[in-house]
Amino acid sequence: MAELITVKSKEEYKAVIIGVKQRKSIDYSMDELEGLAIARGVTVLEKTVQTVNKINQSTYLGKGKIEELKLMVEALDCNLVIANDELSGIQTRNLEDALKVQVIDRTILILDIFAERATTLEGKLQVELAQLEHRLTRLTGKGIAMSNPGAGIGTRGPGEKKLEVDRRHITKRIYDIKKELKEADKTRRTKRKKAEKAGLPLVSLVGYTNSGKSAIMNRILMMTGKEDKIVFEEDLLFATLDTSKRLIKAKDNRDFLLTDTVGFVSKLPHPLVKAFRATLEEASQSDLILVVVDGASSYQDFHLEVTEEVLRELSLSHKERLTVFNKEDLFKEDLEVKGKDNIAVSARTGFNFDKLLGEITERLYRDELIADLLIPFERGDILSYLMKHNRVMYIKHTEKGTELKVAVKEEEYKKLKEFYR
């Protein structure tokens, strides 16, 4: 099955964003939704919010607000309405029937962005799975959703008469995708075992979307002479979707693998959290997690809350972490970054990156032991491994073999017992 949500290249999408406020302010989530729409190429003409005690289960908005919205849609000549909350199939159908334009919700929009930007086969499969599972629970068979096939963002099924056929096709495709993802998971686990066998620690960058994770990875790559390995970065929500992993050659052979992961966002659709769990499993294997925060944002506390929530959902709260406040060059004067688990940097200027790299390697290698060894000439394989993967502080070739003082992990230290000097 092709992507469920596509955009006609020749059609311009002009939208009104709607939201429901109950108790807490939703200004930020509305602004964020606008940013998501812009990231998808949609022109946002207006935003409107209704304050209610309880969300209408049938129409999302109240009757009066729907009439007001209908006049707004007609006056602005828009062709799309985007809701700040996840809508049920009934709510979507009733809103479309009343407004006579396509209606999508925050989840559909985020899924659409992911569908457009996923580049790896596994990433595309994960997105399609999330789309299909979301769609399956919302097949209603009426309204614009079913009568206007191929209509662009949020495009849905072929018509009410084919509803059951559509349901069967979706169920079959979900089964096939899950089967393909199992195979992809086996391949990933094999690669992970090879990395573990090489003895390289893993560091994962996590955090809110557009906080600068890819920029931080690229700055570290440039610092360590790997400019040709830089990853894509852009000042855009969800610029990075597929996991990128790079070998970082640090000083004194304190090498490590660095992984950049998909960014988090408030109200991240549960199907996406579930679908990308496999990709984010890289973080579960990490020796250290770098939580990246946009230090120049007025909402950094909220971003941290959302990040912590997702980490809890992925059972990663117990992992050792270092919180990296990026964009130091844009910090407000009153922002103070204190504490042994926090550091301020600027990926743009390079500020504090020597300290960051030192902090990373210190945490990764703090349990290493110093081994004073004599390696016989016939055990060149051991000497070669230690020289390649460990921090060598002294080396001298003698008649009996090679004298070596090297930093090793505790398990390596025990295995080298016969070579102690």
C-alpha positions in Angstrom: 0.0 0.0 0.0 1.3 3.5 -0.9 1.8 6.2 1.7 -1.6 7.1 3.2 -0.8 10.7 3.6 0.6 12.6 0.6 0.7 16.1 -0.6 0.0 17.2 -4.2 3.0 19.1 -5.3 0.9 21.6 -7.3 -1.6 22.3 -4.6 -1.0 25.0 -1.9 -2.4 24.1 1.5 -3.9 27.0 3.4 -5.0 26.2 6.9 -6.8 27.3 10.0 -5.5 25.8 13.3 -8.1 25.0 16.0 -7.6 24.1 19.6 -9.6 23.5 22.8 -8.5 25.0 26.1 -9.8 23.4 29.3 -7.6 24.5 32.3 -4.0 25.0 31.3 -2.8 27.5 28.6 -2.3 25.9 25.2 -0.5 28.9 23.6 2.7 26.9 23.3 1.2 23.8 21.8 -0.8 25.9 19.3 2.4 27.7 18.3 4.2 24.4 18.0 1.4 23.0 15.9 1.8 26.0 13.6 5.5 25.2 13.4 4.7 21.6 12.5 2.3 22.8 9.7 4.9 25.2 8.3 7.5 22.3 8.4 5.1 20.4 6.2 4.7 23.2 3.7 1.3 24.4 4.9 0.5 28.1 5.0 -1.3 28.9 8.3 -3.8 31.7 7.9 -5.4 31.8 11.4 -5.4 30.1 14.8 -8.5 30.0 17.0 -9.1 28.5 20.5 -12.3 27.6 22.3 -12.4 27.5 26.1 -14.6 24.7 27.4 -15.1 22.6 30.5 -15.3 19.4 28.5 -14.4 18.5 24.9 -17.4 17.6 22.7 -17.1 13.9 22.0 -19.1 14.2 18.7 -17.8 17.5 17.2 -14.7 18.5 19.2 -15.9 22.1 19.2 -19.2 23.6 20.4 -22.0 24.4 18.0 -21.4 28.2 18.1 -17.6 27.8 17.6 -18.2 25.6 14.6 -20.5 28.2 13.0 -17.8 30.8 13.7 -15.1 28.5 12.2 -17.2 27.9 9.1 -17.4 31.6 8.4 -13.7 32.0 9.0 -12.9 29.1 6.6 -15.1 30.6 3.9 -13.7 34.2 4.4 -10.1 33.0 4.3 -10.7 30.6 1.4 -8.7 27.9 3.2 -8.8 24.2 2.3 -7.6 22.6 5.5 -8.4 22.7 9.2 -5.9 21.3 11.7 -6.9 20.3 15.2 -4.5 20.6 18.1 -5.7 17.3 19.7 -6.2 13.8 18.4 -9.7 13.5 16.8 -11.8 10.4 16.7 -13.2 9.2 13.4 -16.7 10.6 14.4 -15.3 14.0 15.3 -13.4 14.3 12.0 -16.4 13.2 10.0 -18.8 15.6 11.7 -16.3 18.6 11.4 -15.8 17.9 7.7 -19.5 17.6 7.1 -20.0 21.0 8.8 -17.0 22.9 7.4 -16.9 21.3 3.9 -13.1 21.2 3.9 -10.6 18.6 4.9 -10.0 18.2 8.6 -6.9 16.6 10.1 -5.5 16.4 13.6 -2.1 16.8 15.2 -1.3 13.1 15.0 -2.1 13.0 11.2 0.2 16.0 10.6 3.1 14.5 12.5 2.6 11.1 10.8 2.6 13.0 7.5 5.9 14.8 8.3 7.5 11.5 9.2 6.2 9.8 6.1 7.7 12.5 3.9 11.1 12.5 5.6 11.9 9.0 6.6 14.7 7.8 4.3 15.7 4.3 5.4 13.6 1.3 4.6 13.0 0.5 8.3 12.1 4.1 9.0 9.5 4.1 6.2 8.0 0.8 7.4 7.7 2.1 10.9 5.9 5.3 9.8 3.6 3.3 7.5 2.8 0.9 10.3 1.9 3.9 12.6 -0.3 5.4 9.9 -2.1 2.2 9.2 -2.8 1.4 12.9 -4.0 5.0 13.4 -6.2 4.8 10.3 -7.7 1.4 11.2 -9.3 2.7 14.4 -10.8 5.6 12.5 -12.5 4.1 9.5 -16.0 5.7 9.5 -17.0 5.5 5.9 -18.5 8.9 5.5 -17.6 12.5 4.9 -14.8 14.1 2.9 -12.4 11.6 4.4 -14.0 8.8 2.4 -15.4 10.6 -0.6 -12.4 12.5 -1.8 -9.6 10.0 -2.4 -6.1 11.3 -3.1 -6.9 14.7 -1.8 -3.6 15.5 -0.2 -2.6 15.8 3.5 -4.5 13.2 5.5 -5.8 11.5 2.4 -8.0 8.6 3.4 -9.9 5.7 1.9 -11.7 4.9 -1.4 -15.3 5.1 -0.3 -17.9 3.7 2.1 -18.8 0.7 -0.1 -15.3 -0.5 0.0 -14.9 0.0 3.8 -14.6 -3.6 4.7 -12.3 -4.3 1.8 -10.2 -1.4 2.9 -10.2 -2.7 6.5 -9.0 -6.2 5.3 -6.2 -4.6 3.1 -5.0 -2.5 6.0 -5.0 -5.5 8.4 -3.0 -7.6 5.9 -0.5 -4.8 5.3 0.0 -4.3 9.0 0.8 -8.0 9.3 3.3 -7.9 6.4 5.0 -4.8 7.8 5.4 -6.3 11.2 7.0 -9.3 9.6 9.5 -7.1 7.7 10.3 -5.1 10.8 11.2 -8.3 12.7 13.8 -9.1 10.0 15.1 -5.6 10.2 15.3 -5.9 13.9 17.4 -9.1 13.6 19.8 -7.2 11.3 20.1 -4.3 13.7 20.8 -6.6 16.7 23.5 -8.4 14.7 25.2 -5.0 14.0 24.8 -4.1 17.6 26.5 -7.3 18.7 29.5 -6.6 16.4 29.8 -3.1 18.0 29.7 -4.6 21.5 32.3 -7.2 20.4 34.6 -4.3 19.3 34.3 -3.0 22.9 33.2 0.5 21.9 30.9 2.4 24.3 27.7 4.0 22.9 26.5 7.5 23.5 23.0 8.6 22.4 21.7 12.1 21.7 18.1 12.5 22.7 15.9 15.5 23.3 13.1 17.8 21.9 12.9 18.2 18.2 15.0 21.1 16.8 17.1 21.4 20.0 20.4 20.9 18.1 21.2 17.2 18.4 22.5 16.9 14.8 24.4 20.1 15.1 26.1 18.8 18.3 27.0 15.6 16.5 28.5 17.5 13.6 30.5 19.8 15.8 32.0 16.7 17.6 32.7 15.1 14.2 34.5 18.2 13.0 36.6 18.4 16.2 37.8 14.9 15.7 38.6 15.2 12.0 35.5 13.5 10.6 34.1 16.4 8.5 33.2 13.9 5.8 30.8 12.1 8.1 28.6 15.0 9.1 24.8 14.4 9.2 21.9 16.5 7.8 20.8 19.4 10.0 18.3 22.2 9.5 16.4 24.7 11.7 13.2 22.8 11.2 11.0 20.6 13.4 11.8 16.9 12.8 14.7 17.6 10.5 16.2 14.3 11.6 14.1 11.1 11.6 16.4 8.2 10.9 19.0 7.2 13.4 22.6 8.2 12.5 25.5 6.5 14.1 29.1 7.7 13.9 32.5 6.5 15.3 34.1 9.3 17.3 37.9 9.1 17.5 38.7 10.9 20.7 42.1 11.5 22.4 44.1 8.7 24.0 42.1 6.0 22.1 39.0 6.8 24.1 36.8 6.1 21.1 33.0 5.8 21.2 30.0 5.5 19.0 27.6 8.5 18.9 24.0 8.1 17.8 21.6 10.9 16.8 17.9 10.0 17.4 14.5 11.3 16.3 13.4 14.3 18.3 10.5 14.3 20.8 7.5 16.6 20.7 4.6 17.3 23.0 1.6 15.1 22.4 3.8 12.7 20.4 1.3 10.2 18.9 1.4 6.9 20.8 1.5 4.9 17.5 4.8 6.8 16.7 6.3 6.1 20.1 5.4 2.5 19.7 6.6 2.4 16.1 9.9 4.1 16.8 10.6 2.1 19.9 12.8 -0.2 17.8 14.9 2.7 16.5 15.1 4.3 19.9 16.4 1.0 21.3 19.8 2.3 20.4 19.4 4.6 23.4 18.6 1.6 25.6 22.0 0.1 24.8 23.8 3.4 25.6 26.5 3.8 28.2 25.6 7.5 28.4 22.6 9.6 27.2 23.1 13.2 26.2 19.8 15.0 26.8 20.0 18.0 24.5 18.0 21.2 25.4 17.5 24.4 23.5 18.9 26.7 26.2 17.6 29.8 24.3 14.0 28.6 24.4 11.6 30.0 26.9 10.0 26.6 27.1 13.1 24.6 28.0 11.6 23.3 31.2 8.6 22.0 29.3 10.9 20.4 26.7 12.8 18.6 29.5 9.4 17.4 31.0 8.4 15.9 27.6 11.8 14.3 27.1 11.7 12.8 30.6 8.2 11.5 29.9 9.3 9.7 26.7 12.4 8.3 28.3 10.2 6.9 31.1 7.9 5.4 28.4 11.0 3.8 26.8 12.2 2.6 30.3 15.4 4.6 30.0 15.1 6.8 33.1 17.8 4.8 34.9 20.4 5.4 32.3 23.4 7.7 33.2 22.9 11.0 31.5 24.4 14.4 30.9 22.1 17.4 30.1 23.6 19.6 27.4 22.1 23.1 27.1 22.8 24.0 23.5 22.8 27.5 21.9 24.8 29.1 24.7 25.5 32.1 22.3 21.7 32.9 22.5 21.1 32.3 26.2 19.2 34.8 28.2 21.4 36.5 30.8 19.4 35.0 33.7 20.1 31.4 32.6 22.6 29.6 34.8 23.6 26.1 34.0 24.9 24.5 37.2 25.4 20.9 38.4 27.8 18.1 37.6 25.3 16.6 35.2 24.7 19.8 33.2 26.9 21.6 30.7 26.3 24.7 28.4 27.6 24.6 24.8 27.1 26.2 21.5 27.2 24.0 18.4 27.3 27.1 16.3 30.4 28.6 17.8 32.0 25.5 19.3 31.9 27.0 22.8 32.7 24.4 25.6 33.0 21.4 23.2 36.4 20.5 24.5 34.9 20.3 27.9 31.9 18.3 26.6 34.1 15.8 24.8 36.3 15.5 27.9 33.2 14.9 30.1 31.9 12.2 27.8 35.1 10.3 27.6 35.7 10.7 31.4 32.3 9.2 32.1 32.7 6.4 29.6 36.2 5.4 30.7 36.2 6.2 34.4 36.1 2.5 35.4 39.2 1.6 33.4 42.2 0.0 35.2 45.9 0.5 34.4 47.6 -2.8 33.3 51.4 -3.1 33.3 52.0 -5.9 30.7 54.7 -7.9 28.9 53.2 -9.2 25.6 55.2 -12.0 24.0 56.1 -11.5 20.3 54.0 -14.5 19.3 50.9 -12.8 20.8 50.9 -9.9 18.3 47.1 -10.2 18.1 46.7 -9.1 21.7 49.2 -6.2 21.2 47.4 -5.1 18.1 43.9 -5.2 19.8 45.2 -3.2 22.8 46.9 -0.6 20.6 43.8 -0.2 18.5 41.1 0.0 21.2 42.8 1.2 24.4 44.7 4.1 25.8 48.4 3.3 25.7 50.6 5.3 28.1 53.9 3.5 27.7 55.3 1.0 25.2 58.8 -0.5 24.7 60.0 -3.3 22.6 62.5 -5.7 24.5 64.1 -9.0 23.8 61.4 -10.8 25.8 58.5 -9.0 24.1 56.6 -5.7 24.3 56.3 -3.9 27.6 53.1 -2.0 27.8 51.2 0.2 30.2 47.6 0.5 29.0 44.2 1.5 30.3 41.7 -1.4 30.1 38.3 -2.3 31.4 37.9 -4.5 34.4 36.9 -7.6 32.4 39.9 -7.1 30.1 42.1 -6.7 33.1 41.2 -10.1 34.4 41.7 -11.8 31.0 45.3 -10.3 30.7 46.4 -11.8 34.0 49.0 -14.1 32.4 50.8 -11.1 30.9 51.2 -9.0 34.1 54.7 -7.7 34.6 
